[in-house]
Amino acid sequence: MAAARKNGVVCVVLCLLLLQEVCCPFPGEARDGGEDAVFLDAEKVIFEQETGLAVAEGNVRVRRDALRVFAHRVEMDSAEQVMTATSAPGKKVTLIQGERILTGDSLRYDMVSREGVLSGAVGSSPAGDGRVFLRGKTMEVAPLETARGKGWLSSKGSRGVPEDELVGKLSDVSLTTCNERVPHYRLVSRSVVYVPGKRIIAKNPKVYIGEHLLFTYPFDYVVPLDPKERRALLASFFPLVLSDSDKGQGVGIGGPYVWDTGKALLNVAWWSDTGWEGKVTVEQRLSDSLTVWGTVEHTFEKASGEKLYRPSWGLLHAANGWNASLRWTQREAVSIQKKAGETYRGVLWREPEFSLLGPWGRAPLLNAYGRVGVSWGEYEDVQPNSSLDVRRLGAEVHLYSEERLDSYKTFIKGEYRRFWYDDPDSLEQEILDTVFGVRYSWGKVDLATAYVRRWVSGETPMLWDYYRDREDLYQKAVFHLGKNLSFAVRGGYDLVESRLAEMVYTVALKGGECTRWELTYRNDRVEGDDWVGLAFFITAFPDTPVSFGRRELYDPFSVPEGLSEILRKEETGE
């Protein structure tokens, strides 16, 4: 027995040689091929030269670059090139790499093959606006090439993953974004493949709401861990109960089939007044920023009274705040809310349409954020007695500013759009939309008021992008009926026509800080365009709810798309 040292940092050549591989048990370590220094800190470290066994006991801490390993006892065998880490009663072996955390009861790791097994594995990783939490009986880890050879994931499933990355496979797994002792929802699977920083692939998971089995997902399900992905953890096949003033009462089913780099969405419904309808959308990610998509739907359109096939397809590009879209549509059923109580419905062909929006940046006016965009398209606008082919070029500017004071917050939204048309009369149209609003509270009631004003000059030869001046006043009140239950009512008043144009009622039920159900009823008091919709939100993925029967609804109180995260970081100082 050559050495024993207490309460210190021991860094010896043997530990360096052993740990230059052993310090990779947690998926996601960056490796540069060099022999980086490894530090071992424990209450007691013993190395036996005769057997080649190093033993560290008591608050053992192993550090190599950004990796941290914490255990009660660590044994390293130089002959077998194997490390074993164990925990004290009531404690865990903990591995931390960046923002990813994994714990277990014990770890056995082969430093040559870089394969190992963690028993009683519990882990978490960033996902969406929160974290995804995993708990499994055991977790096997192996390099990417070995994981492919074992059939853990396909070549497509490993796209974008560094070759020296470690992949994990867990057995008897529960996963959720709900950090509660008894989660409000969870997915349970016999086998889960964990590709750090990229995705989690769950094999035919069962979906539980609380302790109640809701259904078994018929396919493998992919949970995105990439911050660019905003797909919800729970977005699966659900039965639909629908109500629509145009189509009557309906029932149906809808949900996705998800694979490593894309998904297919299927919705089928039967309506009492219009019969069967269906829609299939396929999305395929070609790179981290480029996605190709296609949709075929067989749906009813109110203005024409026809139920037709309506195909559409295109490309989406998003990177560094830039968003570009190129799309084609045929017989598209367009529904655009032009003002409170007034909705345009018609049929449009885009052949094609291109749009480009720049990133949000600080604007010199009003301490605001701004972005600019351009668009170009060829359109066939189907009108009551004819169809009109038009080319349109557009430019737009968006501004948003808000100011937080002691008991309320004010905000201003502005959008200026100008369109030039390929028309014999050389028509042009300018549209300026503004919203002046305030959010405040009165006791336990959250209130918001918004004044919406639009000015329009010029003309357009088409109907779908025809706008006229508007002046509306919106008032919203949210009543908190308990810790997790609230009722919201919102009215839209047309100041030009001096009439109450619409009312929207929403009941929201929160599942702690994890989930939220929303039941919404929209009462159109002008055109009778009423509907009822249900939505299920996961807090970590607020932008991708699972919804049934909900339509797009104009919301003057919303923060423009892409700006919410910027404002949150500014407010929290991140």
C-alpha positions as CSV (number, residue, x, y, z in Angstrom):
1,M,0.0,0.0,0.0
2,A,1.8,3.0,-1.3
3,A,-0.1,6.1,-0.3
4,A,-3.1,7.4,1.7
5,R,-4.1,11.0,1.9
6,K,-7.1,12.7,3.6
7,N,-9.0,15.9,2.8
8,G,-7.0,16.8,-0.2
9,V,-6.8,16.7,-4.0
10,V,-4.9,13.8,-5.4
11,C,-3.8,13.9,-9.0
12,V,-1.5,11.0,-9.9
13,V,-0.3,9.6,-13.2
14,L,-2.3,6.4,-12.8
15,C,-5.6,8.3,-12.2
16,L,-4.9,10.5,-15.2
17,L,-4.4,7.4,-17.5
18,L,-7.5,5.7,-16.1
19,L,-9.8,8.7,-15.9
20,Q,-9.0,10.2,-19.3
21,E,-11.6,7.7,-20.5
22,V,-13.6,7.1,-17.3
23,C,-14.7,10.6,-17.0
24,C,-17.0,10.2,-20.0
25,P,-19.8,8.1,-18.5
26,F,-22.4,10.9,-18.9
27,P,-23.7,11.3,-22.4
28,G,-22.6,14.6,-24.0
29,E,-19.0,15.1,-23.1
30,A,-16.9,17.1,-25.6
31,R,-13.7,15.2,-26.4
32,D,-10.7,16.7,-28.1
33,G,-8.5,13.6,-28.2
34,G,-6.0,15.1,-25.7
35,E,-4.9,13.8,-22.3
36,D,-6.7,16.4,-20.2
37,A,-5.9,16.7,-16.5
38,V,-8.2,14.8,-14.1
39,F,-8.7,15.8,-10.5
40,L,-9.8,13.5,-7.7
41,D,-10.9,14.9,-4.4
42,A,-11.9,12.7,-1.5
43,E,-11.7,12.3,2.3
44,K,-9.4,9.3,1.6
45,V,-7.6,8.0,-1.5
46,I,-5.6,4.7,-1.5
47,F,-3.6,3.2,-4.3
48,E,-2.2,-0.3,-4.2
49,Q,0.7,-0.7,-6.6
50,E,0.7,-4.5,-6.4
51,T,-2.9,-5.0,-7.5
52,G,-3.2,-1.7,-9.5
53,L,-6.3,-0.8,-7.6
54,A,-7.1,2.8,-6.6
55,V,-9.9,3.4,-4.1
56,A,-11.4,6.7,-3.1
57,E,-13.9,7.0,-0.3
58,G,-15.9,9.8,1.3
59,N,-17.4,12.7,-0.7
60,V,-15.5,11.6,-3.8
61,R,-15.4,14.3,-6.5
62,V,-13.9,13.6,-9.9
63,R,-13.4,16.6,-12.3
64,R,-12.3,16.6,-15.9
65,D,-13.1,19.7,-18.0
66,A,-16.8,20.5,-17.6
67,L,-17.6,17.0,-16.3
68,R,-18.3,16.4,-12.6
69,V,-18.7,13.0,-10.9
70,F,-19.9,12.7,-7.3
71,A,-20.0,9.4,-5.3
72,H,-19.4,7.9,-1.9
73,R,-16.8,5.4,-3.2
74,V,-14.9,5.0,-6.4
75,E,-12.7,2.0,-7.4
76,M,-10.4,2.0,-10.4
77,D,-8.9,-1.2,-11.7
78,S,-5.8,-0.6,-13.9
79,A,-5.7,-4.2,-15.1
80,E,-9.3,-4.5,-16.2
81,Q,-9.6,-0.8,-17.1
82,V,-12.9,-0.6,-15.3
83,M,-14.3,2.0,-12.8
84,T,-17.0,1.3,-10.3
85,A,-18.7,4.1,-8.4
86,T,-21.2,3.4,-5.6
87,S,-23.4,5.6,-3.4
88,A,-23.9,5.7,0.3
89,P,-27.3,4.6,1.8
90,G,-29.9,7.3,0.9
91,K,-27.5,9.0,-1.6
92,K,-26.8,8.8,-5.3
93,V,-23.9,8.7,-7.7
94,T,-24.2,12.0,-9.6
95,L,-22.8,12.9,-13.0
96,I,-23.1,16.5,-14.3
97,Q,-22.1,17.6,-17.8
98,G,-23.1,21.1,-18.8
99,E,-26.9,21.4,-18.2
100,R,-27.4,17.6,-18.2
101,I,-27.7,15.8,-14.9
102,L,-27.8,12.0,-14.3
103,T,-27.8,10.1,-11.0
104,G,-28.0,6.5,-10.1
105,D,-27.3,3.9,-7.3
106,S,-24.1,2.6,-8.9
107,L,-22.0,2.8,-12.0
108,R,-19.7,0.3,-13.7
109,Y,-17.8,1.7,-16.7
110,D,-15.3,0.1,-19.1
111,M,-12.7,2.8,-20.0
112,V,-11.4,1.0,-23.1
113,S,-14.7,0.3,-24.9
114,R,-16.4,3.4,-23.2
115,E,-19.4,1.2,-22.4
116,G,-21.1,1.1,-19.0
117,V,-24.2,0.5,-16.9
118,L,-25.8,2.9,-14.4
119,S,-28.3,1.2,-12.1
120,G,-31.3,3.1,-10.8
121,A,-30.8,5.9,-13.3
122,V,-32.5,9.2,-12.8
123,G,-31.7,12.1,-15.2
124,S,-32.8,15.4,-16.6
125,S,-32.0,17.5,-19.7
126,P,-33.1,20.9,-21.1
127,A,-36.2,20.6,-23.3
128,G,-38.3,23.5,-24.6
129,D,-38.8,26.1,-21.9
130,G,-38.2,23.5,-19.1
131,R,-36.5,20.2,-18.6
132,V,-37.4,16.6,-19.3
133,F,-37.0,14.2,-16.4
134,L,-36.2,10.5,-16.9
135,R,-36.3,7.6,-14.4
136,G,-35.3,4.0,-15.4
137,K,-34.2,0.7,-13.9
138,T,-30.9,0.7,-15.7
139,M,-29.1,2.8,-18.2
140,E,-26.5,1.4,-20.6
141,V,-24.1,3.8,-22.3
142,A,-22.0,3.3,-25.4
143,P,-20.3,5.3,-28.1
144,L,-22.4,6.3,-31.1
145,E,-21.0,3.7,-33.5
146,T,-21.5,0.9,-30.9
147,A,-25.0,2.1,-30.2
148,R,-25.8,1.9,-34.0
149,G,-24.3,-1.6,-34.1
150,K,-26.5,-2.7,-31.2
151,G,-29.6,-1.3,-33.0
152,W,-30.4,1.3,-30.4
153,L,-30.9,4.0,-33.1
154,S,-30.7,4.2,-36.9
155,S,-28.3,6.2,-39.1
156,K,-31.0,8.9,-39.5
157,G,-31.6,8.9,-35.7
158,S,-27.9,9.7,-35.2
159,R,-27.8,12.5,-37.7
160,G,-26.1,15.6,-36.3
161,V,-24.6,13.7,-33.4
162,P,-20.7,13.7,-33.0
163,E,-19.1,10.3,-33.6
164,D,-17.5,10.4,-30.1
165,E,-20.7,11.1,-28.4
166,L,-22.1,8.6,-25.8
167,V,-25.7,7.4,-26.3
168,G,-27.8,6.0,-23.4
169,K,-30.4,3.2,-23.5
170,L,-32.7,3.0,-20.5
171,S,-35.0,0.2,-19.5
172,D,-38.4,0.4,-17.8
173,V,-38.5,4.2,-18.1
174,S,-40.8,7.0,-17.0
175,L,-40.3,10.4,-18.6
176,T,-42.1,13.8,-18.1
177,T,-41.4,17.5,-18.0
178,C,-43.3,17.7,-14.6
179,N,-40.9,18.0,-11.7
180,E,-43.3,16.8,-9.1
181,R,-43.1,13.8,-6.7
182,V,-46.2,12.5,-8.4
183,P,-46.2,14.0,-11.9
184,H,-49.4,15.1,-13.4
185,Y,-48.6,13.3,-16.7
186,R,-45.9,10.9,-17.8
187,L,-44.9,8.6,-20.6
188,V,-43.9,5.1,-19.6
189,S,-41.9,2.8,-21.9
190,R,-40.0,-0.4,-21.6
191,S,-37.1,1.0,-23.6
192,V,-35.9,4.6,-24.2
193,V,-32.8,5.7,-26.2
194,Y,-31.3,8.9,-25.0
195,V,-29.2,11.0,-27.5
196,P,-27.9,13.9,-25.4
197,G,-28.7,17.4,-26.6
198,K,-30.7,15.9,-29.6
199,R,-33.6,13.7,-28.8
200,I,-35.2,10.9,-26.7
201,I,-36.7,8.0,-28.5
202,A,-39.4,6.2,-26.5
203,K,-40.6,2.8,-27.7
204,N,-44.4,2.6,-27.9
205,P,-44.9,4.6,-24.6
206,K,-48.0,4.4,-22.5
207,V,-49.5,7.8,-21.6
208,Y,-50.6,8.4,-18.0
209,I,-52.6,11.4,-16.7
210,G,-51.8,11.2,-13.0
211,E,-52.0,7.5,-12.1
212,H,-54.6,6.7,-14.8
213,L,-53.6,5.1,-18.1
214,L,-55.0,7.2,-21.0
215,F,-53.8,5.2,-24.0
216,T,-50.8,3.4,-25.5
217,Y,-49.0,5.3,-28.3
218,P,-49.0,3.1,-31.4
219,F,-45.5,4.1,-32.6
220,D,-42.1,5.1,-31.3
221,Y,-42.2,8.7,-30.0
222,V,-39.5,11.2,-30.3
223,V,-39.0,13.9,-27.7
224,P,-36.8,16.8,-29.0
225,L,-34.1,18.2,-26.8
226,D,-32.7,20.6,-29.3
227,P,-33.7,24.2,-28.3
228,K,-34.7,24.8,-32.0
229,E,-37.4,22.2,-31.7
230,R,-40.7,23.4,-30.1
231,R,-42.7,20.2,-30.4
232,A,-44.5,19.2,-27.2
233,L,-43.6,16.2,-25.2
234,L,-47.2,14.9,-25.2
235,A,-48.8,15.3,-28.7
236,S,-50.4,12.1,-29.6
237,F,-53.6,10.6,-30.8
238,F,-56.7,11.9,-29.0
239,P,-60.4,11.5,-29.6
240,L,-62.0,14.8,-30.7
241,V,-65.4,16.2,-29.7
242,L,-66.1,19.3,-31.9
243,S,-68.6,22.1,-32.4
244,D,-68.7,24.6,-35.2
245,S,-71.4,27.0,-36.4
246,D,-70.6,26.2,-40.1
247,K,-70.3,22.4,-39.8
248,G,-72.5,21.4,-36.8
249,Q,-71.4,18.9,-34.2
250,G,-68.5,16.6,-34.9
251,V,-66.4,13.7,-33.6
252,G,-62.9,12.5,-34.8
253,I,-59.4,11.6,-34.0
254,G,-56.1,13.2,-34.7
255,G,-52.4,13.1,-33.8
256,P,-48.9,12.6,-35.2
257,Y,-46.6,9.8,-36.3
258,V,-43.1,11.0,-35.3
259,W,-39.6,9.9,-36.5
260,D,-36.1,11.2,-35.9
261,T,-36.2,14.0,-38.3
262,G,-39.8,14.7,-39.0
263,K,-43.4,13.9,-38.3
264,A,-46.8,13.2,-40.0
265,L,-50.0,14.7,-38.6
266,L,-53.3,13.0,-39.3
267,N,-56.8,14.4,-38.5
268,V,-60.1,12.8,-39.4
269,A,-63.5,14.1,-38.4
270,W,-67.2,13.6,-39.1
271,W,-69.5,16.6,-39.0
272,S,-73.3,16.4,-38.7
273,D,-73.9,19.0,-41.4
274,T,-70.9,18.5,-43.8
275,G,-69.9,14.8,-43.4
276,W,-66.4,13.5,-43.4
277,E,-63.3,15.6,-43.5
278,G,-59.6,14.7,-43.3
279,K,-56.1,16.3,-43.3
280,V,-52.6,14.9,-43.5
281,T,-49.4,16.9,-43.1
282,V,-45.9,15.6,-43.4
283,E,-42.8,17.6,-42.2
284,Q,-39.2,16.5,-42.9
285,R,-36.2,18.3,-41.5
286,L,-33.4,18.5,-44.1
287,S,-31.0,20.3,-41.8
288,D,-31.0,22.1,-38.5
289,S,-32.6,25.1,-40.2
290,L,-34.4,23.8,-43.3
291,T,-37.7,21.9,-43.3
292,V,-39.8,20.7,-46.2
293,W,-43.5,20.1,-45.7
294,G,-46.6,19.0,-47.6
295,T,-50.4,18.9,-46.7
296,V,-53.4,17.4,-48.3
297,E,-56.8,18.1,-46.8
298,H,-60.4,17.4,-47.9
299,T,-62.4,20.1,-46.2
300,F,-65.5,22.2,-46.4
301,E,-65.3,25.9,-47.4
302,K,-68.2,28.1,-46.3
303,A,-68.1,30.8,-48.9
304,S,-68.2,28.5,-51.9
305,G,-70.2,25.7,-50.1
306,E,-67.8,23.1,-51.5
307,K,-65.8,20.3,-49.9
308,L,-62.7,19.8,-52.0
309,Y,-59.1,18.4,-51.9
310,R,-56.8,21.3,-51.0
311,P,-53.0,20.4,-51.4
312,S,-50.2,22.7,-50.2
313,W,-46.5,22.3,-49.9
314,G,-43.3,24.4,-49.3
315,L,-40.0,25.0,-47.5
316,L,-39.3,26.7,-44.1
317,H,-36.0,28.1,-43.1
318,A,-35.2,29.4,-39.6
319,A,-31.8,30.4,-38.3
320,N,-30.4,33.2,-36.0
321,G,-33.7,34.9,-35.9
322,W,-34.3,34.9,-39.7
323,N,-37.4,33.2,-40.9
324,A,-38.1,32.4,-44.6
325,S,-41.0,30.6,-46.2
326,L,-41.7,29.4,-49.7
327,R,-45.1,27.8,-50.3
328,W,-47.6,26.7,-52.9
329,T,-51.3,26.2,-52.2
330,Q,-54.2,25.1,-54.3
331,R,-57.9,25.8,-53.5
332,E,-56.8,27.0,-50.1
333,A,-59.8,27.8,-47.8
334,V,-58.8,31.2,-46.4
335,S,-60.2,32.5,-43.2
336,I,-58.9,35.9,-41.9
337,Q,-60.3,37.9,-39.1
338,K,-60.2,41.4,-40.4
339,K,-61.6,43.1,-37.3
340,A,-63.8,42.4,-34.3
341,G,-66.8,40.4,-35.6
342,E,-65.7,40.5,-39.3
343,T,-64.0,37.5,-40.9
344,Y,-63.2,37.0,-44.6
345,R,-63.7,33.6,-46.1
346,G,-62.7,32.6,-49.6
347,V,-60.6,30.4,-51.9
348,L,-57.0,31.3,-52.9
349,W,-54.1,29.8,-54.9
350,R,-50.5,30.7,-54.1
351,E,-48.3,29.9,-57.1
352,P,-45.9,30.4,-55.1
353,E,-45.5,32.9,-52.2
354,F,-42.2,33.8,-50.7
355,S,-41.7,35.7,-47.4
356,L,-38.6,36.7,-45.4
357,L,-38.6,38.2,-41.9
358,G,-35.4,39.4,-40.2
359,P,-34.5,39.0,-36.5
360,W,-35.8,41.2,-33.8
361,G,-33.4,44.0,-32.8
362,R,-33.4,47.1,-30.7
363,A,-35.2,50.0,-32.5
364,P,-34.2,53.7,-31.8
365,L,-37.8,54.7,-31.1
366,L,-39.7,54.2,-27.8
367,N,-37.2,51.8,-26.4
368,A,-38.7,49.3,-28.7
369,Y,-37.8,46.1,-30.6
370,G,-38.3,46.0,-34.3
371,R,-38.0,43.7,-37.3
372,V,-38.4,44.1,-41.1
373,G,-39.6,41.8,-43.8
374,V,-40.3,41.4,-47.5
375,S,-42.7,39.2,-49.5
376,W,-43.5,38.3,-53.1
377,G,-46.2,36.1,-54.5
378,E,-48.3,35.1,-57.5
379,Y,-52.0,34.6,-56.6
380,E,-55.2,33.4,-58.1
381,D,-58.0,35.0,-56.1
382,V,-61.3,33.2,-56.5
383,Q,-64.1,35.8,-56.5
384,P,-67.9,35.2,-56.7
385,N,-68.2,35.5,-60.5
386,S,-64.6,35.2,-61.7
387,S,-60.9,34.5,-60.8
388,L,-58.2,37.0,-60.9
389,D,-54.4,36.4,-61.4
390,V,-52.2,38.9,-59.6
391,R,-48.6,39.4,-58.6
392,R,-47.8,41.2,-55.4
393,L,-44.7,42.6,-53.8
394,G,-44.7,43.6,-50.2
395,A,-42.6,45.2,-47.5
396,E,-43.3,45.4,-43.8
397,V,-42.0,46.8,-40.5
398,H,-42.9,45.5,-37.0
399,L,-42.4,47.4,-33.7
400,Y,-43.1,46.4,-30.1
401,S,-42.4,48.2,-26.9
402,E,-43.5,47.6,-23.3
403,E,-42.9,49.4,-20.0
404,R,-43.3,47.8,-16.6
405,L,-44.4,50.2,-13.8
406,D,-45.3,49.5,-10.1
407,S,-48.7,47.9,-10.6
408,Y,-49.2,47.8,-14.4
409,K,-47.5,47.3,-17.7
410,T,-48.1,49.3,-20.8
411,F,-47.3,48.0,-24.4
412,I,-47.4,49.3,-27.9
413,K,-47.5,47.2,-31.1
414,G,-47.2,48.6,-34.6
415,E,-47.1,47.0,-38.0
416,Y,-46.7,48.9,-41.3
417,R,-47.3,47.0,-44.6
418,R,-47.1,48.2,-48.1
419,F,-48.1,46.2,-51.2
420,W,-47.4,46.8,-54.9
421,Y,-49.6,44.9,-57.4
422,D,-49.0,43.8,-61.0
423,D,-52.2,45.4,-62.2
424,P,-53.1,47.6,-65.2
425,D,-54.2,50.4,-62.8
426,S,-50.8,50.1,-60.9
427,L,-52.6,49.7,-57.6
428,E,-50.9,50.0,-54.2
429,Q,-52.1,49.5,-50.7
430,E,-50.7,50.8,-47.4
431,I,-51.8,49.4,-44.0
432,L,-50.9,50.7,-40.6
433,D,-52.0,48.6,-37.6
434,T,-51.4,49.8,-34.0
435,V,-52.3,48.5,-30.6
436,F,-52.1,50.5,-27.4
437,G,-52.6,48.4,-24.3
438,V,-52.2,48.1,-20.6
439,R,-52.1,45.1,-18.3
440,Y,-53.0,45.6,-14.6
441,S,-54.6,43.9,-11.6
442,W,-57.5,44.7,-9.2
443,G,-57.3,42.4,-6.2
444,K,-57.3,38.8,-7.5
445,V,-58.5,39.8,-10.9
446,D,-56.0,40.3,-13.8
447,L,-57.2,42.9,-16.3
448,A,-56.0,44.1,-19.7
449,T,-57.3,46.8,-22.0
450,A,-56.3,47.3,-25.7
451,Y,-57.2,50.0,-28.2
452,V,-56.8,48.7,-31.7
453,R,-56.6,51.2,-34.7
454,R,-56.0,50.6,-38.4
455,W,-55.5,53.1,-41.2
456,V,-55.7,51.9,-44.8
457,S,-54.9,53.9,-48.0
458,G,-54.8,52.8,-51.6
459,E,-56.5,49.8,-53.2
460,T,-56.0,46.1,-54.0
461,P,-57.5,44.1,-56.9
462,M,-58.0,41.0,-54.6
463,L,-60.5,40.2,-51.9
464,W,-58.4,38.2,-49.5
465,D,-56.0,41.0,-48.7
466,Y,-58.5,43.8,-48.8
467,Y,-58.6,45.8,-45.6
468,R,-60.4,48.8,-44.4
469,D,-60.1,51.1,-41.4
470,R,-60.8,49.7,-38.0
471,E,-61.2,51.0,-34.5
472,D,-61.9,48.4,-31.8
473,L,-61.7,48.3,-28.0
474,Y,-60.8,45.0,-26.3
475,Q,-61.2,44.3,-22.5
476,K,-60.1,41.1,-20.8
477,A,-60.6,40.0,-17.2
478,V,-59.2,36.8,-15.6
479,F,-60.8,35.6,-12.3
480,H,-58.7,33.2,-10.2
481,L,-61.1,30.8,-8.6
482,G,-58.5,28.8,-6.8
483,K,-54.8,27.9,-6.9
484,N,-55.2,26.1,-10.3
485,L,-58.6,27.2,-11.7
486,S,-59.3,30.4,-13.5
487,F,-62.1,31.9,-15.7
488,A,-61.4,34.5,-18.4
489,V,-63.8,36.7,-20.4
490,R,-62.8,38.9,-23.2
491,G,-65.0,41.3,-25.2
492,G,-64.4,43.1,-28.5
493,Y,-66.3,46.3,-29.1
494,D,-66.5,47.9,-32.6
495,L,-66.2,51.7,-32.0
496,V,-67.0,52.5,-35.6
497,E,-70.3,50.6,-35.7
498,S,-70.9,51.1,-31.9
499,R,-71.6,47.4,-31.2
500,L,-70.3,44.6,-29.1
501,A,-68.8,42.4,-31.9
502,E,-67.5,39.3,-30.1
503,M,-67.1,37.6,-26.7
504,V,-64.6,34.9,-25.8
505,Y,-64.9,32.8,-22.6
506,T,-62.1,30.5,-21.3
507,V,-61.9,28.1,-18.4
508,A,-58.3,27.1,-17.5
509,L,-57.3,24.3,-15.2
510,K,-53.7,24.0,-14.2
511,G,-51.9,20.8,-13.3
512,G,-49.5,22.6,-10.9
513,E,-46.6,24.1,-12.8
514,C,-46.6,21.3,-15.4
515,T,-49.7,21.3,-17.5
516,R,-52.8,23.4,-18.3
517,W,-56.2,22.6,-19.9
518,E,-58.2,25.3,-21.6
519,L,-61.8,25.2,-22.7
520,T,-62.7,28.1,-25.0
521,Y,-66.1,29.3,-26.4
522,R,-66.1,32.1,-29.0
523,N,-69.4,33.9,-29.5
524,D,-69.4,36.0,-32.7
525,R,-72.2,38.5,-32.2
526,V,-72.1,39.8,-35.8
527,E,-71.7,36.9,-38.2
528,G,-72.6,34.0,-35.9
529,D,-69.2,32.3,-36.4
530,D,-69.3,30.5,-33.0
531,W,-67.1,27.6,-32.0
532,V,-65.9,25.6,-29.0
533,G,-62.3,24.4,-28.6
534,L,-60.3,22.4,-26.1
535,A,-56.5,22.7,-25.7
536,F,-53.9,20.9,-23.5
537,F,-50.7,22.8,-22.8
538,I,-47.4,21.4,-21.4
539,T,-45.6,24.3,-19.6
540,A,-42.2,23.4,-21.1
541,F,-43.7,23.6,-24.6
542,P,-46.3,26.5,-24.5
543,D,-46.1,27.1,-28.2
544,T,-47.3,23.6,-29.3
545,P,-50.5,22.7,-27.5
546,V,-52.6,19.7,-28.3
547,S,-55.9,21.3,-29.4
548,F,-59.3,20.1,-30.5
549,G,-61.7,22.3,-32.4
550,R,-59.8,25.6,-31.7
551,R,-59.5,28.2,-34.4
552,E,-57.0,30.9,-34.8
553,L,-58.2,33.9,-32.8
554,Y,-57.0,37.5,-33.0
555,D,-55.4,38.4,-29.6
556,P,-54.4,42.1,-29.2
557,F,-52.6,41.2,-25.9
558,S,-50.2,38.7,-27.3
559,V,-46.5,39.3,-27.6
560,P,-45.3,39.1,-31.3
561,E,-43.9,35.7,-32.3
562,G,-40.2,35.2,-31.6
563,L,-40.0,38.1,-29.1
564,S,-41.2,36.4,-25.9
565,E,-37.9,34.7,-25.1
566,I,-35.9,37.9,-25.7
567,L,-38.1,39.9,-23.3
568,R,-38.0,37.1,-20.7
569,K,-34.2,37.1,-20.7
570,E,-34.1,40.9,-20.6
571,E,-36.4,40.9,-17.6
572,T,-34.5,38.2,-15.7
573,G,-31.1,39.5,-16.6
574,E,-30.0,36.3,-18.3
